[in-house]
Amino acid sequence: MALTANTDGDRVGSVYPASRSLTSRQYRWCRRSRYRGGRFAADVHLGRAAAYLRLAGLDALYRSDWDDRVLVETALAEKRIILTRDRGLLMRTAVTHGYLVRETSPRAQVAEIFRTV
């Protein structure tokens, strides 16, 4: 699919159906992915959710004094998935693995993260 923009101005590079079957080669790549294992870096909007993720036994970094540049650099260096409520952060070209959390309540955010990521 070509690069397109929706009414919010978000850009989409690739779209795959949820039921897309993987070939055995693609499946092996997914299993070897360096981003598996629940290692996250949460932005300033997700402090309480990061605490809940740590209580659940996951590796979730959070610092309230991080700016976006430092968050992205840390996530890339430590092979972490960025969790954010800021669409602009995920649109940075350096970001390779990230998730936009849509829920507003910290407990609902954690449930969304468990369902999706």
N, C-alpha and C positions, 0 to 999 in steps of 0.2 A: 504494500500500500504506500502511496506517495505521502510526503510530509504535508499535513493539513492543519488548519486551525479551527477550533470551534467558536461558539459565541462568546466564551469567556476569554478567548485569546490564547488558550492552551494549545501547545503544538504536540502532535502525535506522530511519532516516527514509524512505528510498526504496530500492527494489530493482529492478534492471533485468537482464534476461537478458544473458549475455555476447554472444549473437549478435544483439542488437537492431540493426536497421538504422536508420541515420540518414537523415532527409530531407535534401535539398540545403541547405536553410536551416540546419539543425542542424549539418551538416558544415562549412559556412562559418564558423559561430560557433566551432566547435572549432578550426579552423585559425587564427582570429584570437585565440584565447584568450591572455590576458596571462600565463598560467603555462606556456607552452610554452618549450622551449629548454634544459631541464635546469638550472634554477636551484633550488638546494636550501638549506635551513637544517637542520642536523642537531643533535639534542639531545645531552646529555652521554653517553648510552649508545652513541653511534655515532661516536666520534672517529676510530677507525682506519678505519672504512668511509668517512668523509668524506675522509680522506687519500687512500684508494684512488680515490674518485670524482674528486678533483682530479688525480691522476696520469693518469686516463683522459681528462682534458681538460674535465671538467664543472665548473661553478661551484657549489661546495659550501662554505657557511659553517659554521664550527664554533668554538665557544668553550666551554671547560670551566667558565668562571665565569658563564655565562648562567643566570638562573633562567627558569622557564617564561614568565612575563609578558614579559620582554625578548625571548625567542626568538620569541614570537608577534608582538609589535610589529615586530620587525625583518623577519620573514617577510612580514607584510602590507605594510609600507612599501616593501620591495624586490621584492614580487611573487614570492616564493619558495614552493616546496612544502616543508612541514615533514616531515622524516623522524624518526621516533621509535620507541622500543620501549615507550613509556608511553601506555597507552590513555586515561588521564585527561587528558593534554595534548590529544589529538585531540577530546575531548568538550567542550572549551571553546567557547562560542558564537562567539568571535571568529575561530576557525580556519575558514578557507574551503577550503584545499587542504592535505591532509596524507596521509601514508601510514604505516601501522603495520608496521614491519619485524618479521618473525617469526623469522628465522634468528638464531643466536647467534654464529656464527663471522663475523669481518669479511669474509672473501672470499665466503662464502655470502650475506652481507647485500648485498654489491655485486651479485652475480649476481641475487638476488631483485629488487633495485631496477631493474636493467636489464631484467628480464623483465616487470616490472609497471608501472613508472612511465613 
